[in-house]
Amino acid sequence: MKCCKIQKKIVSVFLACIFALIGIAAVCSMNTCTGAAQTVYYSDADYNGGGLREESEYVYRDSYSVDTSYQVYEAPSYGNSDSTKTNFCAVTAGTNISVFYDKTYTNLIPNFEPGMVINGIYCYYPDLGWPATEQVFNTLYTKMKTNVNGTGTSGANFKAGLQEYAAGQGYNLTFSSFYSSTTNVNLATFGSAAMAGKVGVLLLSKYNYIYAIVHSEGHTFISRAISDNPHIMMVYGYIKINYYNNGALFKTETYLQASSGFGTGVQGYIRMDDYLQIEEALIVNIS
């Protein structure tokens, strides 16, 4: 009798182990217990940034100053008006990069002039649905394999697609990092690149977007939204804002200038050391 109880106990333990292993296998099959990094697909572009939640704020201060040493006054910002093309932020980022560099590398977008010189400053034309830029968008949408293996575009396919497009136009396009942390970038590297006429791109798994910064008597209003949807944006310069009370500096904030990649093509800023998860920060080099 005692032997039967022992056997039953062994069987119970054995079955418990089996069920535990089945449970572990089920969890692993959902990719939650693998050691490999999960592929991020970037897609937050539809409906002017589909996942954005407004969280605007005020900074109360006596005075302020703005450091514009690395501010860039002109950059393209293209969106998308084709409702059949969804989850396109990687594609609009690639289009913005192509339009930016087409000023110098003129065969990047054949038979297209992206802007004109006004008072000594090269000013990019707005997105008016130019046939040449629409063709770039459609080509990148295919080359970046958008919505092929996931919702949106993976970082690897974004980079490979942009490089393939540039190579087809006779240019060599490479990337170099200006990543510093999940919430900030290497400003020295980025500033030098911006002053050399280059742009960067941020691959973000969550982000903040600043639509406007409005300075008034006694306070600064920051029109701000945040999102947990992965997104890619072209960045092209930055500013720093210093806030003072009673003559003493109490806060400094850094804002990267960004072409949003939203359908509307709006431009604004990304605030560093804020609601942000930077996966990659890349300078785009072309020759």
DRENMI-412200 format. One record per residue (C-alpha): x, y, z; residue number from 1; residue in one letter. Coordinates in steps of 0.2 Angstrom, whole numbers, plus 5000, padded with zeros to 4 digits. Each point is the difference from the previous one (the first is absolute). Example, Ala and Ser with C-alpha at 12.3 -4.5 7.8 and 13.67 -1.06 7.14 Angstrom:
# DRENMI-412200
- 5062/4978/5039/1/A
- 5006/5017/4997/2/S
This chain:
# DRENMI-412200
- 5000/5000/5000/1/M
- 5014/5012/5005/2/K
- 5009/4995/4983/3/C
- 4984/5005/4990/4/C
- 4999/5017/5009/5/K
- 5018/5004/4996/6/I
- 4997/4995/4982/7/Q
- 4985/5011/4999/8/K
- 5010/5014/5007/9/K
- 5014/4997/4987/10/I
- 4987/5001/4986/11/V
- 4992/5016/5007/12/S
- 5017/5008/5000/13/V
- 5004/4994/4983/14/F
- 4983/5007/4993/15/L
- 5003/5016/5009/16/A
- 5017/5002/4991/17/C
- 4992/4996/4983/18/I
- 4987/5013/5002/19/F
- 5013/5013/5006/20/A
- 5011/4996/4985/21/L
- 4985/5002/4988/22/I
- 4996/5017/5008/23/G
- 5018/5006/4998/24/I
- 5000/4994/4982/25/A
- 4983/5010/4997/26/A
- 5008/5015/5007/27/V
- 5016/4998/4990/28/C
- 4989/4998/4985/29/S
- 4994/5017/5002/30/M
- 5017/5007/5000/31/N
- 5001/5006/5018/32/T
- 5013/4988/5007/33/C
- 5013/5000/4986/34/T
- 5017/5008/5002/35/G
- 4999/5008/4982/36/A
- 4995/5018/4999/37/A
- 4983/5003/4992/38/Q
- 4999/5008/4983/39/T
- 4992/5017/5001/40/V
- 4989/5006/4986/41/Y
- 4997/5018/4998/42/Y
- 4983/5006/4995/43/S
- 4994/5015/5010/44/D
- 4995/5012/4986/45/A
- 4982/4999/4995/46/D
- 4988/5013/5006/47/Y
- 5013/5012/5004/48/N
- 5009/4988/5012/49/G
- 4986/4988/5004/50/G
- 5007/4996/5018/51/G
- 5003/5017/5006/52/L
- 4992/5006/5017/53/R
- 5001/5018/5004/54/E
- 5010/5005/5016/55/E
- 5004/5018/4997/56/S
- 5008/5010/5014/57/E
- 5006/5017/5007/58/Y
- 5017/5005/5007/59/V
- 4999/5015/5012/60/Y
- 5015/5011/5000/61/R
- 5006/5018/5001/62/D
- 5010/4999/4984/63/S
- 5007/4989/4987/64/Y
- 5013/4998/4986/65/S
- 5001/4990/4985/66/V
- 5016/4993/4993/67/D
- 4999/4998/4981/68/T
- 5018/4996/4996/69/S
- 4994/4984/4992/70/Y
- 4983/5005/4994/71/Q
- 4997/4996/4981/72/V
- 4987/5012/4992/73/Y
- 4995/4989/4985/74/E
- 4996/4982/4998/75/A
- 4987/4990/4990/76/P
- 4985/4993/5008/77/S
- 4989/4988/4990/78/Y
- 4985/4990/5005/79/G
- 4988/4988/4991/80/N
- 4983/5003/4992/81/S
- 4998/4982/4993/82/D
- 4988/4992/5011/83/S
- 5004/4983/4993/84/T
- 5018/5002/5007/85/K
- 5000/4997/5019/86/T
- 5012/4999/5014/87/N
- 5012/5010/4989/88/F
- 5011/5010/5013/89/C
- 5016/4991/4994/90/A
- 4996/5005/4982/91/V
- 4996/5018/5003/92/T
- 5017/5001/5010/93/A
- 5009/4993/4985/94/G
- 4991/5012/4989/95/T
- 5005/5015/5010/96/N
- 5018/4994/5000/97/I
- 5000/4998/4982/98/S
- 4992/5017/4997/99/V
- 5013/5008/5012/100/F
- 5015/4993/4991/101/Y
- 4993/5002/4983/102/D
- 5005/5018/5001/103/K
- 5018/4995/4999/104/T
- 4999/4982/4992/105/Y
- 4988/5005/4986/106/T
- 4998/4983/4993/107/N
- 4992/4993/5016/108/L
- 4984/5006/4993/109/I
- 5002/5002/4982/110/P
- 4992/5016/4991/111/N
- 4995/5008/5016/112/F
- 5006/5015/5009/113/E
- 4995/4999/5019/114/P
- 5001/5019/5003/115/G
- 5007/5017/4996/116/M
- 5012/5013/5007/117/V
- 4991/5015/5009/118/I
- 5010/5014/5007/119/N
- 5015/4988/5001/120/G
- 4991/4986/5008/121/I
- 4996/4984/4991/122/Y
- 4981/4997/5004/123/C
- 4992/4983/4997/124/Y
- 4983/5000/4991/125/Y
- 4985/4994/5010/126/P
- 4993/4983/4996/127/D
- 4988/5003/4986/128/L
- 4998/4982/4994/129/G
- 5014/5002/4987/130/W
- 5000/4985/4988/131/P
- 5019/4998/5003/132/A
- 4999/4999/5019/133/T
- 4984/4989/4999/134/E
- 5011/4988/4989/135/Q
- 5014/5000/5013/136/V
- 4987/4996/5014/137/F
- 4992/4986/4990/138/N
- 5017/4993/4996/139/T
- 5006/5000/5018/140/L
- 4984/4993/5006/141/Y
- 5004/4985/4989/142/T
- 5019/4999/5004/143/K
- 4997/5002/5018/144/M
- 4988/4985/5000/145/K
- 4987/5011/5010/146/T
- 4986/4989/5007/147/N
- 5008/4984/4992/148/V
- 5006/4990/5016/149/N
- 4992/5011/5013/150/G
- 4989/5016/5003/151/T
- 5012/5014/4993/152/G
- 5018/4999/4996/153/T
- 5014/4992/5010/154/S
- 5016/5010/5004/155/G
- 5010/4988/4989/156/A
- 4989/5001/4985/157/N
- 4999/5019/5002/158/F
- 5019/5002/4999/159/K
- 5002/4986/4986/160/A
- 4986/5008/4990/161/G
- 5007/5018/5001/162/L
- 5017/4993/4995/163/Q
- 4993/4990/4985/164/E
- 4991/5015/4994/165/Y
- 5015/5012/5001/166/A
- 5011/4987/4992/167/A
- 4988/4999/4985/168/G
- 5002/5018/4998/169/Q
- 5019/4999/4999/170/G
- 5004/5004/5018/171/Y
- 5008/4992/5016/172/N
- 4989/5002/5015/173/L
- 5007/4995/5018/174/T
- 4995/5003/5018/175/F
- 5010/5005/5015/176/S
- 4994/5000/5018/177/S
- 4997/5015/5011/178/F
- 4991/4990/5013/179/Y
- 5004/5004/5018/180/S
- 4986/4992/5011/181/S
- 4981/4995/4998/182/T
- 4995/5018/5004/183/T
- 5014/5010/4992/184/N
- 5013/5002/4986/185/V
- 5018/5005/4998/186/N
- 4997/5018/4997/187/L
- 5018/5004/4995/188/A
- 4999/4987/4986/189/T
- 4983/5005/4994/190/F
- 5004/5019/5001/191/G
- 5016/4997/4989/192/S
- 4990/4990/4988/193/A
- 4986/5013/4999/194/A
- 5013/5014/4997/195/M
- 5008/4990/4986/196/A
- 4983/4999/4991/197/G
- 4995/4982/5005/198/K
- 4984/4994/5009/199/V
- 4996/4986/5012/200/G
- 4986/4988/5003/201/V
- 4993/4994/5017/202/L
- 4992/4982/5001/203/L
- 4989/5001/5016/204/L
- 4990/4987/5009/205/S
- 4991/5014/5009/206/K
- 5002/5019/4999/207/Y
- 4994/5018/5003/208/N
- 4996/5012/4987/209/Y
- 5000/5019/5002/210/I
- 4989/5010/4988/211/Y
- 5004/5017/5007/212/A
- 5010/5010/5013/213/I
- 4992/5016/5005/214/V
- 5008/5012/5011/215/H
- 4989/5013/5010/216/S
- 5002/5011/5014/217/E
- 5005/4990/5015/218/G
- 4998/4983/4992/219/H
- 5004/4989/4985/220/T
- 4986/4989/4993/221/F
- 5005/4983/4992/222/I
- 4988/4992/4988/223/S
- 5005/4982/5003/224/R
- 4993/4983/4997/225/A
- 5007/4982/5003/226/I
- 4998/4983/4992/227/S
- 5004/4982/5004/228/D
- 4999/4995/4981/229/N
- 5017/4998/4992/230/P
- 5005/5014/4988/231/H
- 5014/5006/4989/232/I
- 5004/5018/4997/233/M
- 5013/5010/4991/234/M
- 5009/5013/5011/235/V
- 5011/5014/4993/236/Y
- 5005/5012/5014/237/G
- 4997/5005/5018/238/Y
- 4997/5014/5013/239/I
- 5003/5002/5018/240/K
- 4988/5010/5012/241/I
- 5007/5006/5016/242/N
- 4987/5006/5014/243/Y
- 5004/5012/5014/244/Y
- 4992/5005/5016/245/N
- 5007/5015/5010/246/N
- 5015/5000/4988/247/G
- 5004/4982/5004/248/A
- 5000/4986/4987/249/L
- 4988/4986/5006/250/F
- 4997/4990/4984/251/K
- 5007/4997/4983/252/T
- 4991/4990/4986/253/E
- 5006/4993/4984/254/T
- 4988/4999/4985/255/Y
- 5005/4991/4984/256/L
- 4992/5007/4984/257/Q
- 4989/4987/4992/258/A
- 4990/4997/4984/259/S
- 4986/4990/5008/260/S
- 4997/4987/4986/261/G
- 4981/5002/5004/262/F
- 4988/5000/4986/263/G
- 4999/5019/5001/264/T
- 5019/5002/4999/265/G
- 5000/5012/5015/266/V
- 5017/5006/5007/267/Q
- 5004/5002/5019/268/G
- 5012/4993/5013/269/Y
- 5005/4985/5010/270/I
- 5005/5004/5018/271/R
- 5015/4991/5007/272/M
- 4999/4992/5018/273/D
- 4981/4999/4998/274/D
- 4987/4986/4996/275/Y
- 5012/4991/4988/276/L
- 5007/4983/4995/277/Q
- 5014/5002/4987/278/I
- 5004/4984/4991/279/E
- 5012/5007/4988/280/E
- 5006/5018/4996/281/A
- 5009/5001/4983/282/L
- 5008/5013/4990/283/I
- 4997/4997/4981/284/V
- 5015/5002/4989/285/N
- 5000/5000/4981/286/I
- 5013/5001/4987/287/S
